[in-house]
Amino acid sequence: LALSGCNSTKPSPDLDSVEEAYLRPYAKEIATYDHLDSLCNAAKLSSTIEIFEGLPHPMWEMASLASERKRDDVFINHKFAFYSPPLGVSKRESIRLHGEIADHRSYSRWNGPKRCGGFHPDLLIRFWTSQGRIDVHLCFGCGEAILYGLRREVYVNMTERASKRWEKFQKSHQTKRPIKAR
């Protein structure tokens, strides 16, 4: 089975098998790309957005991750660790991010796992909606996102434009995560 590289946009030749083998052990119900619209539409209606910073990468920043996980201000969300409390962002930034993260055009169909050290979210964007909570994990190393909510998990790629904008936001608001030494 050949896997796509980090910068590849070509889907794996046997995408259904890759999705099944790679994702099924980790998810309660894997939703298809077709469910992206319902999650984005629900997120658009949310009145509250929270943004949390992710911990260092488990492959590329192992030593830093080990010490950071011991902190009292770390919590687990869908098997990944984040710092609390949420990042302080301006109302203007919050409105902009809310619109972009909840826009299905910021994503494209997931094309399989990448060879970048594994998905590891740099940010958690949390929307509180009348239908429940929607969590969006953004990984800038592989350009992927996972949207959790409405009893579904949707795996997608971020568009290049969206990924660059959100990574720029993350770097400018990095308050707890140690700066990479590599």
WOVENLIN-V752202 format. One record per helix or strand of 2 or more residues. SS is the DSSP state (H for helix, E for strand). FROM is the first residue (numbers start at 0). TO is the last residue. Records with the same first field share a line. If there is no record, write none. Layout:
# WOVENLIN-V752202
SS: FROM-TO + FROM-TO
This chain:
# WOVENLIN-V752202
H: 14-25 + 32-43 + 61-67 + 90-100 + 103-105 + 159-171
E: 47-53 + 73-76 + 79-82 + 106-108 + 122-128 + 131-138 + 143-148 + 151-157
